[in-house]
């Protein structure tokens, strides 16, 4: 049992490092508004639990799609993440300059750049 926990942790760390490497430098990329186009899917196969978010966005009128994969150490927080990004939900993506088909979802953008709901 202990070996399985270590394996899950190792896979999580590996996926987190890969995501960090992809995101490095992307804070300077232009932003685009994106829309979740399919129900988020989660998987609990070998390794850590993860969720995939499929989204679309436009750059200069052209439609592009992307997939964001988010690893988790436990399934509890995964459920909240899935509920947060249901079909039709908005999110902010960064688009690589000169390569509009390359985009990335950055968690800090979702908080810092997403519109604040109006109450009332």
N, C-alpha and C positions, 0 to 999 in steps of 0.2 A: 504493500500500500504506500509506504514512504517513497519508493522509487517512482510511482505514478505522480505523486505530488511534485517531486523534483523535475520530472519530465515536463509537466504542465508549466512549471515556472520557467524552465529553460526555453520552451517554445514561446512563451509570452515575452520573455526578455529579447529573444531573437526577433520576433515580429515588431516589438517596440523599437528596436535599434534600426531595423529596415525602414520603418515609418519615419523615424527621426532623420535618417540619411536622405530619404526622398524629400522631406520637408525642409531640409537645410537650405537656407537662402530664399525660400519661397515667400518669406514675409515681405519681400520687396516686389513680388509679382502683383499685377493688377487683380482686382477682385471682380467677381461676377455673381449675380444672384442665380441660384440653382433651385430646382424643384425635384423632390423625391418622386420618382416615376414608377416604382414598384414596391410592394411590401418588403420591408427589411427581412433578410433571412439570417437565421442564426444557426450555427453548427457547433456541435459538442464532440466531434470526432476526436481522433488522436491529437493530443496537444491541448492548448488552452481554448476555452469557449471564444467564439468570435461572431461578429455580425457584419453583414455586407449591406451597404446602402447604395442603391442605384439611383443616379440623378441625371438631369439634363440641364444645360445652360446654353446661352447664346453669346457669341462673340462676333461683332460686326454683322449681325443678322443671321449668321450661320449657327445651326443647331449642333451641339456636341453632347456626348453622354460620358459619364464616368462612373466608377465603382469605388466606394470607400470601404476598406476593411478595417475594423476596429477590434483589437484583441482585448480580452478581459481575463482577470484572474479568477473571478467567480461569476456564476450565472445571475446572481441577484442584481448587480448593476447593469448587466446586459439587458435585462427586461426593461429597465427604465430607459435605456438608450434606444431600444426598439420602439417603445411608445413615443419617444421624443421625435423620431423621424419617420412617421407614417406617410403613406402615399399623399402627395399634395403638399407636404410640409416644405417650407422654405429653408434653405441653408446658404451659406456663403462659401464660395470656392475661390481659390487662387489659380490663375491661369498663367501658364509659362509663356513669357514673351516670345513671339515668333513661332510658337508651337501651341496654338489654341486647343488642340486635341489633348494636351497634357494639363491636367488639373489636379488639385489636391485640396482636401478638406482639412483645415486646421482648427482644432478645438478652441483655441484662443480667439479666432475670428468669430466663432459662433456666439461668443459672449460679447466681445468688444464691438463687432460691426453689425450684428443683427439688430433690426429695429426693436425698440422697446415697446411692448404692448401698451395701448392706451386704456386706462381703466375708467369706468364710469359713468 
